[in-house]
Structure formats: C-alpha cells, structure tokens
Amino acid sequence: MPFIPHTEADRKRMLSAIGLDQLDELFEAVPAAKRFPDLDLPASVSEMEIMNELDALAEKNVDAHEYMSFLGAGAYDHFIPAVVDSVLSRNEFYTAYTPYQPEVSQGTLQAIFEFQSLICELTGMDVANASVYDGATALAEAVNMALNHHRNRRRRILIAPTVHPQYREVVETYMRGNDVELIGADLFSEGLEALIDEINEDTAIVAVQYPDFLGHINDYAAVGEAAKAAGALMCVVVNPIALGLLKPPSTFGADIVVGEGQPLGIPLSFGGPYLGFFACTEALLRKMPGRIVGQTMDDRGQRGFVLTLTPREQHIRRERATSNICTNQGLMALAATVYMSVMGKHGMSRVAELCYHKAHYAAEQIDRLAGYSLWNKRPFFHEFVIKAPIEVDVLNRKLLERRIIGGYDLGAWNPDFDGHMLLALTERNTRQGIDQFVEVLEEVARA
C-alpha cells in the first residue's frame, strides 16, 4: 500500500532477508565523508496539522480573485469558463502523455489537431505545431528556425525594442555561445523606420510584437516588405486575445507567428505552467520545431489522427532534429482548445472588445487626474502606460494596502521609464472597480 509507511517490524524482516541487522550497514561501502549527513528535521506532525500550516502560508499570497488586478506585462487575468477545467479534469486527458502510439492516443491527438487548427484560424497562418513551453521559448525557437532556414549563413537577429524584455532575455540565453549578433534593443527612441533600416542581407529574422510590450497597435506591413526584400524571415509575437479584434499578422507578411497562450483559458497560477504557440507558412513546415499532428484515414475509411511530423531528437537523429523541446504542454494546449471552442469567433471578439473599451475608459479617467498623465499617444489595445506622481514601487505598495494589484514598474525595464507604470485591463475589470481604482490613485497622489 503506497500511503502506509513501513513499520519497524517490516524493516527488520527486510534486513533479515539480506542478512543485515541495521539499516546503516547498507551504506558501509560508502566512505563516511561521502555520505549524506543526517537531516535535522523537526518533530513529525499529523496530516491535519501540516495542512493547516500550508493553508496559512497560502493565505499570505495575493491573487487576482481576492484583489482587483491591473497587472499584465505578459500574463493576464481573464475569465475562464467552467467547462475548461471540467474537460481538463477528465482522467483520459489529465493522465495522458506524449501520444507515441496513435492507436491508443486518438483523443489526445485529436485535441492537439484541433488546437493547431484553431491557432491557424486565429493567426491566419498555414500550419501550427503542438505547442512549446511558453511565449518566450516560442520566440527563441523561431530564431533557431530562422538560422537553420538560412543554413547558418545569416548571423544577424533583429528584435524590435518593444518586444517583451523577458522574451529577448530568453533569446539571448538560447543564442549564448553561438556566433550571432542580436540587435535592436537600442532603437527604442527611433521608431519602426530605424528598425527597417537595420534589415540587410545578413539578417536572418526580424521579430516584432503585436500589440507591443507597451500596448501599442502597430501596422508592420512595411517591416514585412523590407524583410521579404532582404530575404529575411519575419516573426510576429502576438497576444491571442487581441486577434479577436485586430487583423491577423499574416496580413503583414509574417513568416512565423508565436505567442503566449496563457490568456486562452489558462489561470495565472503565480507564473505557470503556461503555453507557447507557434505557427508559420507552409514553406517553413519542415523546419518547424515540436510536433505536428495530422488527420488521416484508416484502412476502414474512418478518420484518424497521427503524428505527421516529429522533428525532435527523441524521434530522429540529433543532427537532423529541429528542437530538443520534450513536451507539447498538452494539458495547457487542451485548455486553450476548449476555451477557443467554447468562446467561438463572436465570443473571442467580444472579449477583445471589452478589454479594449475598458482599458480606454480607465486611461481617460486616469489622464484627468492631477499628477498623472497617459504616456500612450498612439492606438493601444488593453495595456497602456501612465506617468505617476510618485515612485511606482511606492504606489504599488499603497495600492496593495487597499487590496489592489497595481501595474508593472517600467523603470525596472528601462531607466528612461522611471516613474511610469504599465497597466492592463481585461473583461474581468468592472466599471465600478475601475472607478474605485481611479479614486484610490487620486487619494494616493494627494497623500
């Protein structure tokens, strides 16, 4: 019985069977200096007592269900329909792993196939894979794919300065030790024209974000044209909820579209697990990382699903593999699939519209407050930047005292943004809550 510990009598019987008297005799062959020291553990407690202690520790956490939240910067507090968790909790999905054997994995394979199909619908791209770890690793995998596509003859990686800074850091980690040049971070004040000017015949990939890290909605058609003219690939990092309202990145001439799938029915969960999605044009299909599930017909004429392409080192020779990612984030991909299926085209559009209008209402109200100003002067989606009259970390502490989770301190990203806060609103932010937030901001500024 796995949950019943061995008694002292059990231990003695087992030791006797191998001719020993004490447990320590098992380790006599290991030099004393190399043995793991005895642990100074506290006295044992009952299950009830330890659960009470864990509950007390958990109550110290601040979450978006008990506090109002205006924090985004890559992870967003969206409403999740109950059916998402209901489907996820089914044993056949909850315990499933990599679908190596299609004859016993049809449910998992179909769920992944539907996920890929929905991502293609959302992004306007030809093909999508069975997901990667998160949005940041999806971008890093796109960079790897671009280098492989150009047979490592192009060494410049151009990432727009308004791509999420943590995404850039992950790319830097992936590229460490490679003979590549990662540029674009210093172009912030110069705009898209400067980014386009940096595209040349040695550029492997150009990456932009839509909407960008500061919330702006940009038209990247000129970037796509310049990339194509130079023979470089274009990657667009997208917010999937925004695509319920905005035109898809395929209209910019994107070769690759990646993003974070957390807004699609996945809870914040204090940082994970999340979901990266990856889509591209058909021309790049065989260079795509991860798995691709395809639809086929069996010998009885029935529809079935199989792993069509599995270009990972688990399946093929290492030198031919396109990625060493060893999971498809299957449960998170299923959550996103259920969410998109339940919401449908109109539901996704409605969520995007609510996010857009609530963010603009909040921005207008805050911009009227003495001491505050709206930094965004161009169109934005559901995130925007405000200049605060006090330091952002001080402001956020005061907000927490009033059970409000404030925004992201942009000064931690860029010293030029000291005193600026990035705020995010979703459909879960009520008008009453927004008005209360504005009142608290005014009160804190006067204090």
Backbone torsions as a table, in degrees:
resi	resn	phi	psi	omega
1	MET	NA	119.0	-170.6
2	PRO	-66.8	-24.5	-175.3
3	PHE	-99.0	4.8	-179.4
4	ILE	-109.3	116.1	-177.2
5	PRO	-69.6	158.2	176.7
6	HIS	-67.5	140.3	173.6
7	THR	-83.6	168.4	177.3
8	GLU	-61.2	-37.0	177.7
9	ALA	-64.2	-38.8	176.9
10	ASP	-60.0	-45.3	-178.3
11	ARG	-63.1	-43.1	-179.9
12	LYS	-62.5	-40.7	178.9
13	ARG	-64.1	-41.2	180.0
14	MET	-67.2	-43.0	178.2
15	LEU	-63.6	-40.6	-179.9
16	SER	-61.6	-36.1	-178.4
17	ALA	-63.7	-25.1	178.9
18	ILE	-109.4	12.5	173.1
19	GLY	77.3	28.1	179.8
20	LEU	-119.4	157.9	178.4
21	ASP	-104.6	-36.9	-176.1
22	GLN	-124.1	150.7	178.9
23	LEU	-62.9	-34.7	-178.2
24	ASP	-61.2	-25.0	-179.5
25	GLU	-64.2	-21.0	178.1
26	LEU	-65.1	-24.2	-171.8
27	PHE	-110.6	13.3	-177.7
28	GLU	-63.5	-28.1	-179.8
29	ALA	-72.2	-16.0	179.8
30	VAL	-91.0	125.4	179.0
31	PRO	-55.0	140.8	-176.4
32	ALA	-56.0	-36.6	-178.1
33	ALA	-68.4	-19.1	-177.8
34	LYS	-99.0	-4.6	-178.6
35	ARG	-78.6	147.9	177.4
36	PHE	-67.7	131.2	-176.6
37	PRO	-67.7	157.6	175.3
38	ASP	-63.5	138.7	-179.1
39	LEU	-84.8	134.2	177.7
40	ASP	-87.6	77.6	-175.7
41	LEU	-91.2	149.4	175.9
42	PRO	-68.8	168.2	178.9
43	ALA	-61.4	150.8	-179.0
44	SER	-67.6	153.1	176.8
45	VAL	-132.1	167.2	-179.9
46	SER	-76.2	162.9	177.2
47	GLU	-58.9	-40.2	-179.9
48	MET	-62.3	-41.5	-178.7
49	GLU	-66.8	-41.8	-179.2
50	ILE	-69.2	-34.6	176.7
51	MET	-65.4	-38.5	176.4
52	ASN	-62.0	-40.1	180.0
53	GLU	-67.3	-42.6	179.0
54	LEU	-65.4	-39.3	177.1
55	ASP	-61.8	-40.7	179.6
56	ALA	-64.3	-39.5	177.1
57	LEU	-65.9	-42.0	-178.7
58	ALA	-63.9	-32.4	-178.9
59	GLU	-67.4	-15.7	177.6
60	LYS	-76.4	-16.8	178.3
61	ASN	-71.7	145.5	173.3
62	VAL	-103.0	126.0	179.7
63	ASP	-129.4	167.4	-173.0
64	ALA	-76.8	-4.3	176.6
65	HIS	-88.6	-28.3	179.2
66	GLU	-97.3	-26.9	179.1
67	TYR	-113.8	153.7	168.7
68	MET	-72.1	139.5	-177.3
69	SER	-123.3	134.6	174.2
70	PHE	-127.3	24.6	-178.2
71	LEU	-100.1	131.2	178.2
72	GLY	-131.7	-102.6	177.5
73	ALA	57.5	38.1	174.1
74	GLY	118.8	-18.8	177.3
75	ALA	-135.2	132.7	-166.6
76	TYR	-131.7	144.1	-176.9
77	ASP	-90.3	86.8	177.8
78	HIS	-101.5	157.9	175.0
79	PHE	-72.6	136.5	-179.8
80	ILE	-116.3	114.1	178.3
81	PRO	-57.0	145.5	-176.2
82	ALA	-60.0	-28.5	-176.9
83	VAL	-64.2	-25.5	179.8
84	VAL	-61.7	-53.0	-179.5
85	ASP	-67.7	-32.0	179.6
86	SER	-61.9	-45.0	179.4
87	VAL	-70.8	-41.0	-179.4
88	LEU	-60.3	-32.1	-174.8
89	SER	-81.5	-5.4	177.4
90	ARG	-65.9	134.4	-173.6
91	ASN	-56.2	-38.3	-174.9
92	GLU	-67.6	-23.9	175.0
93	PHE	-94.2	-41.3	-172.6
94	TYR	-64.6	-30.4	-177.5
95	THR	-103.4	-0.2	-176.4
96	ALA	-73.6	150.7	176.4
97	TYR	-127.7	-156.1	-176.4
98	THR	-55.4	127.3	-175.1
99	PRO	-82.3	66.1	-179.4
100	TYR	-65.9	-36.9	-176.5
101	GLN	-106.0	102.0	-174.7
102	PRO	-60.4	-29.7	-176.6
103	GLU	-66.1	-20.6	178.6
104	VAL	-117.9	11.6	-175.0
105	SER	-129.3	24.9	-174.9
106	GLN	-61.0	-38.0	-179.7
107	GLY	-64.2	-47.4	178.2
108	THR	-64.2	-43.4	-179.9
109	LEU	-62.9	-41.5	179.3
110	GLN	-65.8	-40.2	178.8
111	ALA	-60.7	-41.8	178.8
112	ILE	-67.5	-40.4	177.8
113	PHE	-59.5	-44.4	178.8
114	GLU	-64.8	-38.6	176.8
115	PHE	-58.6	-49.7	179.3
116	GLN	-58.0	-43.6	-177.8
117	SER	-63.5	-43.1	-179.6
118	LEU	-66.9	-38.7	177.3
119	ILE	-63.8	-39.4	176.4
120	CYS	-63.4	-42.0	177.2
121	GLU	-60.7	-41.9	-175.5
122	LEU	-70.4	-40.8	-173.8
123	THR	-93.7	-17.1	-176.7
124	GLY	79.5	13.6	-179.0
125	MET	-94.1	170.4	-174.1
126	ASP	-80.6	-43.5	-174.6
127	VAL	-138.6	153.1	175.8
128	ALA	-137.3	153.2	179.7
129	ASN	-97.4	-173.9	-175.3
130	ALA	-88.7	25.3	171.6
131	SER	86.8	155.8	175.3
132	VAL	-124.7	-171.3	-168.4
133	TYR	-61.7	-53.6	-177.4
134	ASP	-160.4	-178.7	-177.0
135	GLY	-61.4	-38.6	-178.0
136	ALA	-65.6	-45.5	179.2
137	THR	-69.9	-27.2	176.0
138	ALA	-62.9	-42.0	177.2
139	LEU	-65.7	-42.4	179.2
140	ALA	-61.8	-38.9	177.3
141	GLU	-66.7	-33.8	176.6
142	ALA	-64.3	-39.9	177.5
143	VAL	-64.0	-44.5	176.6
144	ASN	-58.1	-43.8	-178.5
145	MET	-63.2	-39.4	179.5
146	ALA	-64.5	-41.8	178.3
147	LEU	-62.9	-41.9	177.7
148	ASN	-65.8	-39.0	180.0
149	HIS	-59.7	-39.6	179.7
150	HIS	-90.3	12.8	178.2
151	ARG	54.2	34.3	177.4
152	ASN	60.2	24.5	177.3
153	ARG	-89.9	-18.6	176.6
154	ARG	-108.5	133.4	-170.1
155	ARG	-118.4	0.8	-177.9
156	ARG	-99.0	128.8	176.8
157	ILE	-115.5	116.7	-174.6
158	LEU	-108.1	111.0	179.2
159	ILE	-115.9	122.1	-178.2
160	ALA	-56.8	145.9	-177.9
161	PRO	-66.4	-16.5	180.0
162	THR	-98.4	14.6	166.8
163	VAL	-76.6	144.2	-177.6
164	HIS	-45.5	126.2	-176.2
165	PRO	-59.1	-32.6	178.7
166	GLN	-70.5	-30.3	175.1
167	TYR	-64.1	-43.8	178.2
168	ARG	-60.1	-41.6	-179.2
169	GLU	-62.7	-38.9	178.5
170	VAL	-66.6	-40.1	176.3
171	VAL	-61.6	-43.6	178.5
172	GLU	-58.2	-40.8	178.8
173	THR	-65.5	-44.1	178.6
174	TYR	-60.7	-38.2	-172.9
175	MET	-87.8	-5.9	-177.5
176	ARG	-59.7	129.7	-178.6
177	GLY	93.2	-12.8	176.6
178	ASN	-91.3	151.9	179.4
179	ASP	-86.5	71.2	-179.7
180	VAL	-130.8	161.7	178.9
181	GLU	-116.4	116.5	179.5
182	LEU	-100.7	114.3	-173.8
183	ILE	-128.1	171.1	175.8
184	GLY	116.0	-18.8	-175.3
185	ALA	-65.1	-27.4	-175.3
186	ASP	-94.2	13.1	-176.3
187	LEU	-100.3	12.2	-170.3
188	PHE	-57.4	-46.3	-174.1
189	SER	-79.0	-5.3	-172.7
190	GLU	-102.1	-12.5	173.7
191	GLY	83.1	-176.8	-175.7
192	LEU	-65.6	-29.3	-179.7
193	GLU	-60.5	-40.2	178.9
194	ALA	-67.6	-36.1	177.7
195	LEU	-62.8	-44.9	179.6
196	ILE	-62.9	-38.7	-179.7
197	ASP	-63.7	-24.9	-178.6
198	GLU	-81.6	-11.5	-179.0
199	ILE	-76.9	122.9	177.9
200	ASN	-141.1	-172.1	-174.3
201	GLU	-73.3	-5.3	175.8
202	ASP	-102.5	3.9	-178.5
203	THR	-84.9	124.0	179.3
204	ALA	-84.5	-39.4	-174.4
205	ILE	-153.5	145.4	173.3
206	VAL	-119.1	123.9	-178.7
207	ALA	-115.7	131.7	176.7
208	VAL	-131.7	165.8	-179.4
209	GLN	-121.2	143.3	-170.0
210	TYR	-145.4	107.9	-12.3
211	PRO	-62.2	158.9	-174.0
212	ASP	-78.6	-179.4	-173.5
213	PHE	-59.1	-27.7	-179.2
214	LEU	-95.7	7.6	174.2
215	GLY	96.3	-10.4	-174.4
216	HIS	-69.0	144.3	174.0
217	ILE	-99.6	112.8	-177.6
218	ASN	-113.1	149.6	172.3
219	ASP	-94.5	113.8	-174.3
220	TYR	-100.8	19.1	-178.5
221	ALA	-58.4	-41.1	-179.4
222	ALA	-65.9	-35.1	177.1
223	VAL	-65.4	-43.6	178.8
224	GLY	-61.6	-41.1	179.6
225	GLU	-65.2	-43.1	179.9
226	ALA	-65.4	-40.1	178.9
227	ALA	-63.3	-45.4	-179.8
228	LYS	-62.4	-41.5	-179.2
229	ALA	-63.2	-32.4	-179.4
230	ALA	-89.7	-4.5	-178.6
231	GLY	80.1	12.8	179.1
232	ALA	-90.3	158.1	174.1
233	LEU	-87.6	150.7	177.0
234	MET	-115.7	127.8	177.7
235	CYS	-116.7	133.1	177.9
236	VAL	-116.3	122.8	174.5
237	VAL	-89.0	121.5	-171.7
238	VAL	-121.3	154.9	166.7
239	ASN	-92.6	116.1	-173.4
240	PRO	-62.8	-30.9	178.7
241	ILE	-66.9	-38.6	179.8
242	ALA	-60.9	-29.2	-178.9
243	LEU	-71.7	-8.7	170.7
244	GLY	-71.3	-15.1	-177.2
245	LEU	-122.2	-37.9	-174.2
246	LEU	-92.1	159.3	177.9
247	LYS	-68.1	147.5	-174.4
248	PRO	-69.1	155.0	-178.9
249	PRO	-66.1	-15.4	176.1
250	SER	-60.4	-26.0	-180.0
251	THR	-71.9	-15.3	176.6
252	PHE	-89.6	-1.5	-175.6
253	GLY	83.8	25.8	-179.5
254	ALA	-64.0	138.0	173.1
255	ASP	-90.8	-32.7	-178.0
256	ILE	-135.7	139.3	174.5
257	VAL	-128.3	126.1	178.9
258	VAL	-130.5	168.3	177.4
259	GLY	176.4	175.9	177.8
260	GLU	-94.9	124.3	-177.5
261	GLY	-88.2	2.8	-177.1
262	GLN	-54.5	-38.2	179.6
263	PRO	-62.7	-13.6	-175.6
264	LEU	-92.5	66.3	173.7
265	GLY	81.8	16.3	-179.3
266	ILE	-113.6	126.1	-177.2
267	PRO	-68.3	161.9	-179.9
268	LEU	-61.3	-44.8	173.3
269	SER	52.3	33.7	177.5
270	PHE	54.1	30.3	172.7
271	GLY	116.1	1.1	176.8
272	GLY	154.5	170.7	7.8
273	PRO	-76.3	147.1	178.9
274	TYR	-117.2	-162.9	-170.7
275	LEU	-147.6	123.9	173.1
276	GLY	-99.3	136.9	173.7
277	PHE	-114.3	154.3	-171.5
278	PHE	-146.8	120.4	179.2
279	ALA	-134.4	154.8	-178.7
280	CYS	-156.3	179.8	176.7
281	THR	-77.2	160.6	-179.3
282	GLU	-63.1	-28.4	-179.3
283	ALA	-63.2	-24.0	-177.9
284	LEU	-101.8	7.0	-172.7
285	LEU	-50.8	-47.6	-173.2
286	ARG	-80.1	-2.1	175.4
287	LYS	-106.2	0.6	-176.6
288	MET	-72.1	138.9	176.0
289	PRO	-77.0	168.3	176.1
290	GLY	80.1	-161.1	-178.8
291	ARG	-108.3	156.6	171.6
292	ILE	-130.3	124.1	177.8
293	VAL	-94.1	133.8	179.3
294	GLY	-119.1	163.4	179.1
295	GLN	-103.5	139.6	-178.2
296	THR	-145.6	-173.1	176.0
297	MET	-124.0	137.5	177.8
298	ASP	-85.4	-176.6	-174.8
299	ASP	-71.7	-5.8	175.9
300	ARG	-103.2	6.3	179.9
301	GLY	80.9	13.8	-179.7
302	GLN	-94.3	146.3	178.2
303	ARG	-66.7	137.5	177.7
304	GLY	-144.8	170.7	-176.6
305	PHE	-129.4	142.4	-177.3
306	VAL	-142.3	162.4	170.1
307	LEU	-78.0	101.8	-176.3
308	THR	-71.6	-48.4	178.5
309	LEU	-129.5	130.0	179.2
310	THR	-134.6	70.8	-172.9
311	PRO	-84.5	50.7	179.2
312	ARG	-113.6	160.9	-175.1
313	GLU	-67.7	-13.8	174.1
314	GLN	-69.7	-25.7	-172.5
315	HIS	-106.0	-32.6	-174.2
316	ILE	-131.5	174.8	-179.6
317	ARG	-59.3	139.6	-173.3
318	ARG	-54.3	-40.5	-176.5
319	GLU	-68.5	-16.6	178.8
320	ARG	-99.8	-7.1	-176.5
321	ALA	-71.1	146.8	177.9
322	THR	-97.6	-12.0	-177.7
323	SER	-163.6	154.1	174.3
324	ASN	-111.9	15.2	175.9
325	ILE	-64.2	128.3	-170.4
326	CYS	-110.6	25.0	175.8
327	THR	-151.2	160.6	175.3
328	ASN	-114.0	14.9	-178.4
329	GLN	48.9	44.6	-169.1
330	GLY	-55.5	-43.2	-177.4
331	LEU	-67.7	-38.6	178.2
332	MET	-70.1	-37.3	176.1
333	ALA	-63.7	-36.5	177.0
334	LEU	-65.1	-42.0	177.7
335	ALA	-58.7	-45.7	178.9
336	ALA	-63.4	-38.5	179.6
337	THR	-63.9	-46.9	179.2
338	VAL	-63.1	-44.0	-179.3
339	TYR	-59.1	-51.2	-178.1
340	MET	-65.1	-36.0	179.7
341	SER	-66.7	-43.8	-178.4
342	VAL	-69.6	-42.5	-178.4
343	MET	-69.8	-41.5	-178.5
344	GLY	68.6	179.3	-177.1
345	LYS	-60.2	-46.0	-176.1
346	HIS	-72.5	-36.8	177.9
347	GLY	-65.1	-42.3	177.4
348	MET	-62.5	-41.3	178.5
349	SER	-64.6	-40.3	-178.8
350	ARG	-65.6	-42.4	177.4
351	VAL	-60.9	-44.8	-179.8
352	ALA	-62.4	-41.8	179.3
353	GLU	-63.4	-42.5	179.4
354	LEU	-62.9	-43.7	178.0
355	CYS	-59.7	-45.2	-178.0
356	TYR	-62.2	-51.4	-174.7
357	HIS	-69.5	-37.2	179.8
358	LYS	-68.3	-37.6	177.9
359	ALA	-64.8	-41.5	-179.0
360	HIS	-70.7	-34.9	175.2
361	TYR	-63.0	-47.1	-179.9
362	ALA	-62.4	-42.3	-179.1
363	ALA	-61.9	-41.8	179.0
364	GLU	-63.1	-42.2	-178.5
365	GLN	-67.6	-41.8	-179.0
366	ILE	-69.5	-36.9	-178.8
367	ASP	-62.8	-21.8	179.6
368	ARG	-83.1	-13.3	-176.7
369	LEU	-75.1	141.8	176.3
370	ALA	-64.6	130.5	178.6
371	GLY	92.9	-17.2	179.1
372	TYR	-107.8	152.1	174.6
373	SER	-150.1	147.5	178.4
374	LEU	-84.1	122.4	-177.8
375	TRP	-79.1	-37.9	-176.3
376	ASN	-67.2	120.4	176.7
377	LYS	-111.2	-2.3	176.9
378	ARG	-112.9	166.4	-178.7
379	PRO	-55.2	138.7	177.1
380	PHE	-134.5	163.5	-177.3
381	PHE	-94.7	-98.1	-178.6
382	HIS	-120.3	14.2	171.9
383	GLU	-127.9	146.8	179.0
384	PHE	-154.0	165.4	-175.5
385	VAL	-112.7	134.2	173.7
386	ILE	-119.3	147.4	171.1
387	LYS	-93.1	124.5	-175.8
388	ALA	-101.0	154.1	-179.3
389	PRO	-78.9	-11.8	178.1
390	ILE	-131.2	169.8	179.7
391	GLU	-59.1	141.7	-173.7
392	VAL	-65.3	-38.1	-179.8
393	ASP	-65.5	-35.2	176.2
394	VAL	-67.7	-44.2	179.6
395	LEU	-60.4	-43.7	-179.4
396	ASN	-65.2	-36.6	176.9
397	ARG	-64.3	-40.8	179.1
398	LYS	-67.4	-35.1	177.1
399	LEU	-66.6	-41.6	179.2
400	LEU	-61.2	-34.8	177.5
401	GLU	-61.8	-23.5	-180.0
402	ARG	-106.3	21.4	175.5
403	ARG	61.6	42.1	176.9
404	ILE	-129.0	128.7	173.5
405	ILE	-89.3	115.1	-176.5
406	GLY	-77.9	-160.1	-175.2
407	GLY	-96.2	-174.9	-178.2
408	TYR	-84.9	132.1	179.9
409	ASP	-78.2	104.7	-176.6
410	LEU	-71.4	-18.6	176.6
411	GLY	-63.1	-24.7	176.8
412	ALA	-71.7	-20.2	179.0
413	TRP	-93.5	-44.9	-175.0
414	ASN	-142.7	118.0	-179.2
415	PRO	-55.7	-26.0	178.2
416	ASP	-66.1	-17.3	-179.6
417	PHE	-103.2	23.9	176.1
418	ASP	-59.3	130.3	-177.7
419	GLY	87.3	4.0	179.3
420	HIS	-108.5	141.3	-178.1
421	MET	-122.7	133.5	175.9
422	LEU	-94.7	118.1	-178.2
423	LEU	-108.7	145.5	178.0
424	ALA	-129.7	139.5	175.4
425	LEU	-126.9	144.9	177.1
426	THR	-128.0	-177.2	179.4
427	GLU	-63.5	-17.7	-179.6
428	ARG	-78.2	-14.3	176.9
429	ASN	-81.4	115.3	-180.0
430	THR	-82.2	161.8	177.1
431	ARG	-63.4	-39.1	177.9
432	GLN	-60.7	-42.6	178.9
433	GLY	-66.0	-38.8	178.1
434	ILE	-63.5	-44.4	179.6
435	ASP	-62.2	-39.3	178.4
436	GLN	-65.0	-41.6	178.2
437	PHE	-60.0	-44.8	-179.9
438	VAL	-63.1	-41.1	178.3
439	GLU	-61.7	-41.6	179.8
440	VAL	-66.9	-40.7	177.0
441	LEU	-58.7	-42.5	179.2
442	GLU	-65.6	-41.8	-180.0
443	GLU	-63.6	-42.8	-179.3
444	VAL	-66.0	-37.8	179.6
445	ALA	-64.5	-32.5	-178.9
446	ARG	-80.0	-23.9	-173.8
447	ALA	-66.2	NA	NA
